[in-house]
C-alpha cells in the first residue's frame, strides 16, 4: 500500500510555504495526524512522538516543526522498502545455495 493511500486525507496537498525570497508549494502532513494514523492502524501502542523522526522529516525544524514533508517521507519509506527487498533477496539466495 502506498503511503498516500494509507494516510489519505491527513495529507494536505499544495501547502504554501513562504520564505524571504520564494513561495514553495509542497504536500505536508501534520505530525500529530501521522502518529494518530499509525496508532489507529495498531502499528504503535501509544501516541508518543519520536523526536528524532520528527526532526528528520519535518519541513523546517525552526518554523514548521509540526509538519512532515511528504516527498521526504515517501522517499524514506521507499529507501527502507528497497533495503528490506535486498535483504530478502540475499536470504533467499543463501537458502537456495544451502539446499544445493
QUIWO-V431684 format. One record per residue. N is the residue number from 1. RES is the residue in one small letter. OMEGA is omega in whole degrees, -180 to 180 (999 if undefined). D_LAST is the distance of its C-alpha to the last C-alpha in Angstrom with 2 decimals. Layout:
N;RES;OMEGA;D_LAST
N;RES;OMEGA;D_LAST
This chain:
1;x;180;35.48
2;x;180;37.37
3;x;179;39.59
4;x;177;42.66
5;x;-177;42.03
6;x;-175;41.39
7;x;172;44.44
8;x;-173;46.62
9;x;178;50.30
10;x;180;49.77
11;x;178;49.13
12;x;-178;52.46
13;x;173;52.37
14;x;174;54.30
15;x;-177;55.76
16;x;178;58.20
17;x;-177;58.00
18;x;172;60.99
19;x;-180;61.13
20;x;-174;64.13
21;x;-173;63.35
22;x;171;61.07
23;x;-179;60.12
24;x;175;56.44
25;x;-179;55.06
26;x;173;51.79
27;x;-177;49.98
28;x;174;50.22
29;x;176;49.54
30;x;-178;51.56
31;x;-179;49.59
32;x;179;51.04
33;x;176;49.83
34;x;-178;46.27
35;x;177;46.24
36;x;-180;48.00
37;x;-179;45.46
38;x;174;42.45
39;x;180;44.44
40;x;-180;45.22
41;x;-180;41.56
42;x;174;40.77
43;x;174;38.63
44;x;-178;40.98
45;x;-180;43.35
46;x;-178;46.35
47;x;-179;48.09
48;x;-178;47.92
49;x;177;47.42
50;x;-174;45.07
51;x;-180;47.42
52;x;176;44.83
53;x;178;43.29
54;x;-178;46.81
55;x;-177;47.75
56;x;-173;44.70
57;x;-178;44.99
58;x;-178;48.75
59;x;177;50.82
60;x;-176;53.00
61;x;-177;53.15
62;x;-173;56.93
63;x;-177;58.25
64;x;-179;55.58
65;x;-179;53.54
66;x;-180;53.51
67;x;173;51.68
68;x;172;48.03
69;x;-173;47.44
70;x;180;45.19
71;x;178;43.87
72;x;-180;42.63
73;x;-180;41.40
74;x;178;39.26
75;x;178;37.93
76;x;178;36.87
77;x;177;35.09
78;x;177;33.31
79;x;179;32.17
80;x;180;30.82
81;x;179;28.99
82;x;178;27.49
83;x;178;26.21
84;x;179;24.76
85;x;178;23.02
86;x;180;21.50
87;x;178;20.42
88;x;179;18.74
89;x;179;16.97
90;x;178;15.68
91;x;178;14.57
92;x;179;12.68
93;x;179;11.05
94;x;179;10.16
95;x;179;8.93
96;x;179;6.65
97;x;-180;5.33
98;x;179;5.47
99;x;-180;3.81
100;x;999;0.00
